[in-house]
Amino acid sequence: MLGQMMNTQLRISSILEHANAVFPHQEIVTRTPEGPVTRATFRQMRDRAHRLAHALARLGVKRADRVGTIAWNTQRHVEAYYAISGMGAVCHVMNPRYAHEQLVYIMNHAEDEVLLIDRTFIPLVAALRPKLPRLRHVILMTEAEAQPTGADAPFEMLNYEELLAAEDGKGDYPWPELDENSAAGLCYTSGTTGNPKGVLYSHRSTVLHAMATALPSAVNIAETDSVMPVVPMFHVMAWGLPYSCMIGGAKLVMPGPNLDGASLFELMDAEGVTMAAGVPTIWLGLLSEMRKRGRAPNGFKRTLIGGSAPATAMIAAYEGEFGIDVMQGWGMTEMSPVGSVATIPPSKAHLPFDARMALKSKQGRQVFGVELDIVDENDRPLPHDGKTSGRLVARGPWIASGYYGIDQSPLTSTGWLDTGDIATIDEDSFVTIVDRAKDLVKSGGEWISSIDVENAAMGCPGVAQAAVIGVPHPKWDERPLIIVVAAEENPADKERVMTHLAKVLPKWQLPDDVVFIDAMPLGATGKILKTELRERFRDHLTG
Ligand SMILES: Nc1ncnc2c1ncn2[C@@H]1O[C@H](COP(=O)(O)OP(=O)(O)OP(=O)(O)O)[C@@H](O)[C@H]1O
């Protein structure tokens, strides 16, 4: 017997219409790539998204066409998210930090017909343009009067505001009644091995992911919040925040291109940001700015840190020095991205500070909708005892079942997504990522977690950043090498780092050497690029 409830479809356009109906006066604030801070209400933004959809239709965009974006976190980019997906086309976000040949591959593979860009990326697109035969229009997201001409416009660009102005008075765009499984968004993983792979989100997966992440047991997004997604909109749809904030009714504060600690602090302070989200390297910058000023930005209460493991020392500094609640999130492009969030359950709230910080250093518990498990090499489930480690697998309605346009499956033999991470899960469902399988240091048949050694090093005074890699060793196959960026104040030296590590790690896990560098190489998403470090220091122990 079937239930008798309506089978209305989950669509991204319904998020926009809901926000317009229920939170019409809520604001989106942007520090634009041009500099000034702009603001609009959700209602104004919704009307502009309708006009953009009209304009794209006039340019010939049809259902299922791919429309690319290379843009910062801005109001116009959010409008593009809603207009493109709402009209039934596919919003293809691209990371401008990818290598040129990767971007050319991605855009040709996705067959983008129209591309929306910020002015920062004119030189980048000028270099790519001759290699993009399918691309019909490039739209520059800037004011009409700021549209470049002559040598500043090396290829033909339409102006975003002129396109919108031409649609004035047209009224609402008739959002099509799409099947909820229709494609809505496209994001390519960086593909540290081989070509990038496209993950194709649907309306259903996007809406469900946004609803689940907004829940109090996950990221907890409310109308009283002012949320700043520092995580770029070109990286896994800014972890779904442009959707979940409009479901929850939270004010959106978009930082544009300036992501240094001082710029973030100023905008957060002015806009009363209560919750901000980004990768660990961003929060190191903000932490040092807060220490310089001796205070946190006005109203700042919580931060969501994910994308790679935040050091326990940093979590403890946010909480201990500034009273800011750190939530760690774990996930991946193939998972829309959120899989788990670490928050302290009431049953553990009485624990001493260090024990609570240790719990927050785990990657947290699965959010509703996602099932997580660990398996052995034959895909057989392993015990959730907090000790046994295995390959972390996931399944759920916002987890990829394949890649766009290529015949390569990310699934295990039992149909779960293989995340490429090695993890333990305890009796309370807390997941601990031991390491990415490819980052584990394999020393004489034993595995050393680079995350554990990095965490230990980050607790050493005078260490600003630490990365551990496995390098070839004549006797043990691989041994850990630690690469350190020393803090400006009271910088650590080799002896201090090794003495500190010897106090907290077993002897066999101690790195064979400490190397100091001026700055960590960062990948396209702001994570430390271990592939580059491995390449650079491959011969360090063998000469
Ligand atoms: N909180 C976290 N703690 C530890 N690792 C994390 C965390 N969040 C994400 N990760 C790591 O990031 C991975 C997902 O990365 P993502 O999908 O963003 O692409 P990426 O880092 O660019 O990698 P690639 O494109 O090469 O697959 C996870 O599998 C995990 O290894």
The ligand as an SDF file (V2000), in Angstrom:
LIG
                    3D

 31 33  0  0  0  0  0  0  0  0999 V2000
   37.5360   17.5230    8.4090 N   0  0  0  0  0  0  0  0  0  0  0  0
   38.3750   16.8230    7.6630 C   0  0  0  0  0  0  0  0  0  0  0  0
   39.4050   16.1590    8.2360 N   0  0  0  0  0  0  0  0  0  0  0  0
   40.2740   15.4420    7.5160 C   0  0  0  0  0  0  0  0  0  0  0  0
   40.2260   15.3370    6.1840 N   0  0  0  0  0  0  0  0  0  0  0  0
   39.2270   15.9740    5.5490 C   0  0  0  0  0  0  0  0  0  0  0  0
   38.2530   16.7460    6.2410 C   0  0  0  0  0  0  0  0  0  0  0  0
   37.3800   17.2300    5.3290 N   0  0  0  0  0  0  0  0  0  0  0  0
   37.7840   16.7920    4.1160 C   0  0  0  0  0  0  0  0  0  0  0  0
   38.9000   16.0400    4.2360 N   0  0  0  0  0  0  0  0  0  0  0  0
   39.6710   15.4050    3.1630 C   0  0  0  0  0  0  0  0  0  0  0  0
   39.3340   15.9890    1.9140 O   0  0  0  0  0  0  0  0  0  0  0  0
   38.8610   14.9730    1.0170 C   0  0  0  0  0  0  0  0  0  0  0  0
   37.8540   15.5280    0.0600 C   0  0  0  0  0  0  0  0  0  0  0  0
   38.4820   16.4650   -0.7310 O   0  0  0  0  0  0  0  0  0  0  0  0
   37.7040   17.2270   -1.8870 P   0  0  0  0  0  0  0  0  0  0  0  0
   36.5910   16.4320   -2.4040 O   0  0  0  0  0  0  0  0  0  0  0  0
   37.4330   18.5750   -1.3680 O   0  0  0  0  0  0  0  0  0  0  0  0
   38.7660   17.3110   -3.0150 O   0  0  0  0  0  0  0  0  0  0  0  0
   40.3250   17.5930   -3.0520 P   0  0  0  0  0  0  0  0  0  0  0  0
   40.8990   17.8050   -1.6980 O   0  0  0  0  0  0  0  0  0  0  0  0
   40.5670   18.6370   -4.0280 O   0  0  0  0  0  0  0  0  0  0  0  0
   40.8790   16.2090   -3.5720 O   0  0  0  0  0  0  0  0  0  0  0  0
   40.8470   15.5400   -5.0170 P   0  0  0  0  0  0  0  0  0  0  0  0
   40.1740   16.4720   -5.9590 O   0  0  0  0  0  0  0  0  0  0  0  0
   42.2900   15.3140   -5.3200 O   0  0  0  0  0  0  0  0  0  0  0  0
   40.1200   14.2540   -4.8270 O   0  0  0  0  0  0  0  0  0  0  0  0
   38.3300   13.9010    1.9230 C   0  0  0  0  0  0  0  0  0  0  0  0
   38.2930   12.6590    1.2940 O   0  0  0  0  0  0  0  0  0  0  0  0
   39.3260   13.9540    3.0860 C   0  0  0  0  0  0  0  0  0  0  0  0
   40.5010   13.2310    2.7840 O   0  0  0  0  0  0  0  0  0  0  0  0
  1  2  1  0
  2  3  1  0
  2  7  2  0
  3  4  2  0
  4  5  1  0
  5  6  2  0
  6  7  1  0
  6 10  1  0
  7  8  1  0
  8  9  2  0
  9 10  1  0
 10 11  1  0
 11 12  1  0
 11 30  1  0
 12 13  1  0
 13 14  1  0
 13 28  1  0
 14 15  1  0
 15 16  1  0
 16 17  2  0
 16 18  1  0
 16 19  1  0
 19 20  1  0
 20 21  2  0
 20 22  1  0
 20 23  1  0
 23 24  1  0
 24 25  2  0
 24 26  1  0
 24 27  1  0
 28 29  1  0
 28 30  1  0
 30 31  1  0
M  END
$$$$
